[in-house]
Amino acid sequence: MKVLYSFPDGVGRPGIGTTALHQVRGVAGQDVDVLLYCTSLHAEVPQNVRVVRTLSLAGRRLPHRVLGIERTYRYHDVRVAAALRRLGSEVDVVHCWPRATIHTSGAAHRSGVPSLREVPNTHTAHAFDAVAREVERLGMQPVPGDSHTYDSARLAREEEEYRRADFLLVTSDYSRSTFLERGFPASKLLAHRYGYDPERFYPPQPGLRRDAPGSLRALFVGRCEPRKGLHHALRAWLDSGAGMSGRFTICGSFAPGYAEALDDLLQQPGVEVRGFVSDPAELMRESDVLLLPSLEEGSALVTYEAQACGCVNLVSDASGAPCRDGIEGLVHAAGDATALTEHIRRVLADGALLLRLREAGLEQAKGLSWAAAGEELAGIYATQARIHGPN
């Protein structure tokens, strides 16, 4: 099977570039031949991955600023579409990413090749609405140009991409629900998932945890912005009383105006702001729980990574976490800080509960690696190629 994987940015760069890298490596590990179109490559890929860099001149990489971000994405989309017209039925499946889908999906359709569009978040209209409501509730101003600030042109483009692609790869039940609410047929939504790198994220050695009775070590990892719900985590931390004996470490850079809006909550006992941390694995191994009360999310990678490190997920149902409520973690309804407060109190008071959740989470995490995710994704490719590909 041959898959054309189109990513309009640098594969292997932090963020979604790392997600794309793990997906490519994962499916290549399933003996899938991958034709990778990207603007640049920043890590090694298996031998059965052929790489085409779309933003280069005379063998040298060009920065996105040469054409501008939007023009770069459109140029990449057009380049990949042209390649598809040449390749035709040599390709079995096309996997494309946001902002470079319209021409690629059209060329795939004309060639009789199914196109799958990655959906790393919720429906864009849902994301805009959820963030706007929370920003207004906090008394903040929308950040111009932010990826989650309402933009009519971007919304129109994303909706066109949703329509053009044959299938949408959604990463959580919550994300899926935001498309169903807007009338998308269930048959167009294909469930897949993300994963973690077991070479970086693994549990601590037995006996190395320093659990003190009546104390809790909590962690937040991610962009500090309204949509991630850090303000709910801080309020729950305060109301639970955990800060009197425990520690809540916050890792991430703050969106403009957000730290100022949370000033009093950030000054409460037990709260430590670390700023951006490039490798949070050790902090996850040292912590008891991850607090991630997201108000809208696709599927947060930190929830996979924390679980693999033995750090129990105390998260919202919008976080896309792999855990099940009461089994591998505790899950509250998005925006319900009162429920999160109670969850913090429960694990603070019941060490046996925390241990059960941790052990169940570690057991489940054995099947949540990027390699396992790649096996599932390769299976999705094979199914769609068989059903919808050229005969």
C-alpha positions as CSV (number, residue, x, y, z in Angstrom):
1,M,0.0,0.0,0.0
2,K,1.2,3.5,-0.9
3,V,0.1,6.6,1.1
4,L,0.7,10.2,0.1
5,Y,1.1,12.1,3.4
6,S,0.8,15.9,2.9
7,F,2.0,18.2,5.7
8,P,2.4,21.9,4.8
9,D,5.0,22.6,7.4
10,G,8.2,21.2,9.0
11,V,7.9,17.5,9.9
12,G,9.7,17.0,13.2
13,R,9.3,20.5,14.5
14,P,7.7,21.0,17.9
15,G,3.9,20.8,18.1
16,I,2.0,19.3,15.2
17,G,5.2,18.8,13.3
18,T,6.1,16.1,15.9
19,T,2.7,14.6,15.7
20,A,3.1,14.3,11.9
21,L,6.6,12.7,12.4
22,H,5.2,10.1,14.7
23,Q,2.3,9.3,12.4
24,V,4.7,8.9,9.4
25,R,7.1,6.7,11.4
26,G,4.2,4.7,12.8
27,V,2.5,3.8,9.5
28,A,5.9,3.2,7.8
29,G,6.6,0.6,10.6
30,Q,3.5,-1.3,9.3
31,D,5.2,-1.8,5.9
32,V,3.3,1.1,4.3
33,D,5.2,2.9,1.6
34,V,4.9,6.6,2.4
35,L,5.3,9.5,0.0
36,L,5.8,12.4,2.3
37,Y,5.3,15.9,1.0
38,C,6.3,18.6,3.5
39,T,7.9,22.0,3.4
40,S,10.9,20.7,5.4
41,L,12.1,17.7,7.4
42,H,13.8,18.0,10.8
43,A,14.2,14.3,11.9
44,E,15.0,10.9,10.4
45,V,12.3,8.8,8.8
46,P,12.4,5.1,7.8
47,Q,13.7,4.0,4.5
48,N,10.3,3.2,3.1
49,V,9.4,6.9,3.3
50,R,10.2,9.0,0.2
51,V,10.4,12.7,1.1
52,V,9.6,15.6,-1.3
53,R,10.3,19.1,0.1
54,T,7.9,21.6,-1.4
55,L,9.6,24.8,-0.2
56,S,13.1,24.6,-1.5
57,L,15.2,26.2,-4.2
58,A,18.3,24.6,-5.7
59,G,18.2,22.1,-2.9
60,R,18.1,24.7,-0.1
61,R,15.2,25.1,2.3
62,L,13.3,28.4,2.0
63,P,11.7,29.9,5.2
64,H,7.9,30.4,5.2
65,R,8.4,34.1,5.4
66,V,9.6,34.2,1.8
67,L,6.1,33.6,0.5
68,G,4.2,34.3,3.7
69,I,2.4,31.7,5.8
70,E,-0.8,31.6,3.9
71,R,0.8,31.6,0.4
72,T,3.2,28.8,1.6
73,Y,0.3,26.6,2.5
74,R,-1.6,27.3,-0.7
75,Y,1.6,26.7,-2.7
76,H,2.2,23.4,-0.9
77,D,-1.4,22.4,-1.6
78,V,-1.1,23.1,-5.3
79,R,2.3,21.3,-5.5
80,V,0.8,18.1,-3.9
81,A,-2.3,18.3,-6.1
82,A,-0.1,18.4,-9.2
83,A,1.9,15.4,-8.0
84,L,-1.4,13.5,-7.5
85,R,-2.5,14.2,-11.0
86,R,0.8,12.7,-12.3
87,L,0.7,9.7,-9.9
88,G,-3.0,8.8,-10.3
89,S,-3.8,5.3,-9.1
90,E,-0.3,4.7,-8.0
91,V,-1.4,6.1,-4.7
92,D,-3.9,4.2,-2.6
93,V,-4.8,6.9,0.1
94,V,-4.1,10.6,0.6
95,H,-3.7,11.9,4.2
96,C,-3.6,15.7,4.3
97,W,-3.5,18.3,7.0
98,P,-5.4,21.6,7.6
99,R,-4.8,24.7,5.4
100,A,-3.5,22.6,2.5
101,T,-6.4,20.3,1.6
102,I,-8.7,21.9,-1.0
103,H,-6.6,21.3,-4.2
104,T,-5.2,18.0,-2.9
105,S,-8.6,16.5,-2.1
106,G,-9.9,17.6,-5.4
107,A,-7.0,16.0,-7.3
108,A,-7.4,12.8,-5.2
109,H,-11.2,12.7,-6.0
110,R,-10.5,13.0,-9.7
111,S,-8.0,10.2,-9.5
112,G,-10.4,7.9,-7.6
113,V,-8.2,8.0,-4.5
114,P,-9.8,8.5,-1.0
115,S,-8.7,11.6,0.8
116,L,-8.5,11.7,4.6
117,R,-8.1,15.1,6.3
118,E,-6.5,15.3,9.8
119,V,-8.7,17.1,12.4
120,P,-6.3,17.9,15.3
121,N,-9.0,20.0,17.0
122,T,-12.8,20.3,17.3
123,H,-14.9,21.8,14.5
124,T,-13.5,25.3,14.0
125,A,-16.8,27.1,14.5
126,H,-17.2,25.2,17.8
127,A,-13.7,26.2,18.8
128,F,-14.3,29.9,18.0
129,D,-17.5,29.9,19.9
130,A,-16.2,28.2,23.0
131,V,-13.1,30.4,23.2
132,A,-15.0,33.6,22.6
133,R,-17.5,32.8,25.5
134,E,-14.7,32.1,27.9
135,V,-12.6,35.1,26.9
136,E,-15.7,37.3,27.5
137,R,-16.5,35.6,30.8
138,L,-12.9,36.4,32.0
139,G,-13.2,40.0,31.0
140,M,-10.4,39.7,28.5
141,Q,-10.0,40.9,24.9
142,P,-9.7,38.4,22.0
143,V,-6.1,38.1,20.8
144,P,-5.9,39.3,17.2
145,G,-4.5,36.7,14.9
146,D,-4.6,33.9,17.4
147,S,-5.6,30.5,16.0
148,H,-8.7,30.4,18.2
149,T,-9.9,34.0,17.7
150,Y,-12.8,34.2,15.3
151,D,-11.8,34.7,11.7
152,S,-14.5,34.5,9.0
153,A,-12.0,33.8,6.2
154,R,-10.3,31.0,8.1
155,L,-13.6,29.5,9.1
156,A,-14.8,29.5,5.5
157,R,-11.6,27.8,4.3
158,E,-11.8,25.1,7.0
159,E,-15.4,24.4,6.2
160,E,-14.5,24.1,2.5
161,E,-11.7,21.6,3.5
162,Y,-14.2,19.6,5.6
163,R,-16.5,19.4,2.6
164,R,-13.9,18.6,0.0
165,A,-12.2,15.7,1.9
166,D,-13.8,12.3,1.7
167,F,-13.2,11.6,5.3
168,L,-12.3,13.5,8.5
169,L,-9.9,11.9,11.0
170,V,-11.2,12.9,14.4
171,T,-9.2,12.2,17.5
172,S,-11.8,12.0,20.3
173,D,-15.5,11.4,21.0
174,Y,-15.7,15.1,22.0
175,S,-14.3,16.3,18.7
176,R,-16.5,13.9,16.8
177,S,-19.6,15.3,18.6
178,T,-18.8,18.9,17.4
179,F,-19.1,17.7,13.8
180,L,-22.2,15.7,14.4
181,E,-23.8,18.7,15.9
182,R,-23.2,20.6,12.7
183,G,-24.8,18.0,10.5
184,F,-21.8,15.9,9.3
185,P,-22.8,12.3,8.7
186,A,-21.2,9.8,11.0
187,S,-19.9,7.9,8.0
188,K,-17.6,10.8,7.1
189,L,-15.9,10.8,10.6
190,L,-13.2,8.3,11.1
191,A,-12.0,7.8,14.7
192,H,-8.2,7.5,15.2
193,R,-5.9,8.6,18.0
194,Y,-2.6,10.0,18.9
195,G,0.1,8.5,21.2
196,Y,3.3,9.0,23.1
197,D,7.0,8.2,22.8
198,P,7.9,5.4,25.3
199,E,11.5,6.3,25.0
200,R,10.8,9.7,26.6
201,F,7.6,9.0,28.6
202,Y,7.8,6.1,31.0
203,P,7.0,5.6,34.7
204,P,9.4,6.3,37.6
205,Q,11.4,3.5,39.1
206,P,9.6,1.7,41.9
207,G,10.1,3.5,45.3
208,L,11.3,6.8,43.8
209,R,8.0,8.6,44.4
210,R,8.0,10.6,47.5
211,D,4.3,10.5,48.4
212,A,3.7,12.4,51.6
213,P,0.4,11.6,53.4
214,G,-2.1,14.4,52.9
215,S,-0.3,16.2,50.1
216,L,-0.6,16.2,46.4
217,R,1.7,17.2,43.5
218,A,-0.3,18.5,40.6
219,L,0.9,19.5,37.1
220,F,-0.4,21.6,34.2
221,V,1.4,21.3,30.9
222,G,0.3,23.3,27.9
223,R,-0.4,26.7,26.5
224,C,-1.7,28.9,29.3
225,E,-4.8,30.3,27.6
226,P,-8.5,30.4,28.3
227,R,-9.4,27.4,26.1
228,K,-7.1,25.1,28.2
229,G,-9.1,26.1,31.4
230,L,-6.1,26.8,33.6
231,H,-8.3,29.3,35.5
232,H,-10.6,26.4,36.4
233,A,-7.7,24.3,37.6
234,L,-6.4,27.2,39.8
235,R,-9.9,27.8,41.3
236,A,-10.3,24.1,42.0
237,W,-6.9,23.9,43.5
238,L,-7.8,26.8,45.8
239,D,-11.2,25.5,46.8
240,S,-10.0,22.0,47.4
241,G,-7.4,23.2,50.0
242,A,-4.7,21.1,48.3
243,G,-2.4,24.1,48.2
244,M,-1.9,24.1,51.9
245,S,0.3,21.1,51.8
246,G,0.8,20.3,48.1
247,R,2.3,21.8,45.0
248,F,0.7,22.8,41.7
249,T,3.4,23.3,39.0
250,I,2.3,25.2,35.8
251,C,4.4,24.7,32.7
252,G,3.6,26.8,29.6
253,S,3.8,30.3,28.2
254,F,0.9,32.6,28.8
255,A,-1.4,34.2,26.2
256,P,-1.5,38.0,26.3
257,G,-3.6,39.3,29.2
258,Y,-4.2,35.9,30.7
259,A,-1.7,36.0,33.6
260,E,-3.0,39.4,34.5
261,A,-6.6,38.1,34.6
262,L,-5.4,35.2,36.9
263,D,-3.1,37.2,39.1
264,D,-4.8,36.4,42.5
265,L,-5.2,32.8,41.7
266,L,-1.5,32.5,40.6
267,Q,-0.4,34.0,43.9
268,Q,-2.2,31.3,46.1
269,P,-0.2,28.9,48.2
270,G,1.4,25.9,46.5
271,V,1.4,27.3,43.0
272,E,4.6,27.4,41.0
273,V,4.8,28.9,37.5
274,R,7.7,27.4,35.6
275,G,7.1,28.9,32.1
276,F,7.7,26.8,29.0
277,V,9.3,23.5,29.6
278,S,10.7,21.7,26.5
279,D,10.7,18.2,28.1
280,P,8.1,17.8,30.9
281,A,8.6,14.0,31.3
282,E,10.6,14.2,34.5
283,L,8.0,16.5,36.0
284,M,5.3,14.1,35.0
285,R,7.1,11.3,36.8
286,E,7.4,13.4,39.9
287,S,3.7,14.4,39.9
288,D,0.6,12.7,41.2
289,V,-1.9,14.2,38.8
290,L,-2.2,16.2,35.6
291,L,-4.9,18.9,35.7
292,L,-6.2,19.8,32.3
293,P,-9.7,21.2,32.4
294,S,-9.9,22.1,28.7
295,L,-13.0,23.8,27.4
296,E,-12.4,22.6,23.8
297,E,-9.7,20.3,22.5
298,G,-9.0,17.6,19.9
299,S,-6.9,15.2,21.9
300,A,-4.2,16.6,24.1
301,L,-0.9,14.8,23.7
302,V,0.1,15.6,27.3
303,T,-2.7,13.4,28.6
304,Y,-1.1,10.4,26.9
305,E,2.3,11.4,28.0
306,A,1.3,12.0,31.6
307,Q,-0.5,8.7,31.9
308,A,2.5,6.8,30.5
309,C,4.6,8.5,33.3
310,G,2.2,7.4,36.0
311,C,0.7,10.8,36.4
312,V,-3.1,10.4,36.8
313,N,-5.3,12.5,34.5
314,L,-7.8,14.7,36.3
315,V,-9.2,16.2,33.1
316,S,-12.3,17.5,31.3
317,D,-14.4,15.5,28.8
318,A,-13.2,18.0,26.2
319,S,-9.5,17.2,26.6
320,G,-9.6,14.1,24.4
321,A,-7.7,12.1,27.1
322,P,-7.5,8.3,26.6
323,C,-8.6,7.6,30.2
324,R,-12.0,6.4,31.4
325,D,-13.7,8.2,34.3
326,G,-13.1,6.3,37.5
327,I,-10.9,3.7,35.9
328,E,-7.7,5.3,34.7
329,G,-8.5,8.9,35.7
330,L,-11.2,11.2,36.8
331,V,-13.1,13.1,34.1
332,H,-15.4,16.1,34.7
333,A,-17.7,18.0,32.3
334,A,-15.9,20.9,30.6
335,G,-16.3,24.1,32.6
336,D,-17.3,22.4,35.8
337,A,-14.7,23.6,38.3
338,T,-16.8,22.3,41.2
339,A,-16.5,18.8,39.9
340,L,-12.8,19.2,39.4
341,T,-12.5,20.5,43.0
342,E,-14.2,17.3,44.2
343,H,-11.9,15.1,42.2
344,I,-8.8,16.8,43.7
345,R,-10.3,16.3,47.1
346,R,-10.9,12.6,46.4
347,V,-7.4,11.8,45.4
348,L,-6.0,14.0,48.1
349,A,-7.9,12.1,50.8
350,D,-7.7,8.6,49.3
351,G,-4.2,7.4,48.5
352,A,-5.6,4.0,47.6
353,L,-7.8,5.5,44.9
354,L,-4.9,7.5,43.5
355,L,-2.8,4.3,43.4
356,R,-5.6,2.3,41.6
357,L,-6.0,5.0,39.0
358,R,-2.2,5.2,38.5
359,E,-1.8,1.5,38.0
360,A,-4.8,1.1,35.7
361,G,-3.5,4.1,33.7
362,L,-0.1,2.6,33.3
363,E,-1.6,-0.7,32.2
364,Q,-3.7,1.0,29.6
365,A,-0.8,3.1,28.4
366,K,1.0,0.0,27.2
367,G,-1.3,0.1,24.2
368,L,-1.2,3.8,23.6
369,S,2.3,4.4,22.1
370,W,2.8,6.1,18.7
371,A,3.7,2.7,17.3
372,A,0.3,1.3,18.3
373,A,-1.4,4.4,17.0
374,G,0.5,3.9,13.7
375,E,-0.8,0.3,13.5
376,E,-4.4,1.6,13.9
377,L,-3.9,4.4,11.3
378,A,-2.5,1.9,8.8
379,G,-5.6,-0.2,9.3
380,I,-7.8,2.8,8.5
381,Y,-5.8,3.4,5.4
382,A,-6.1,-0.2,4.3
383,T,-9.9,-0.2,4.9
384,Q,-10.5,3.0,3.0
385,A,-8.3,1.9,0.1
386,R,-10.1,-1.4,-0.2
387,I,-13.6,0.1,0.0
388,H,-13.2,3.4,-1.9
389,G,-10.1,3.0,-4.0
390,P,-10.0,2.3,-7.7
391,N,-11.0,-1.2,-8.7
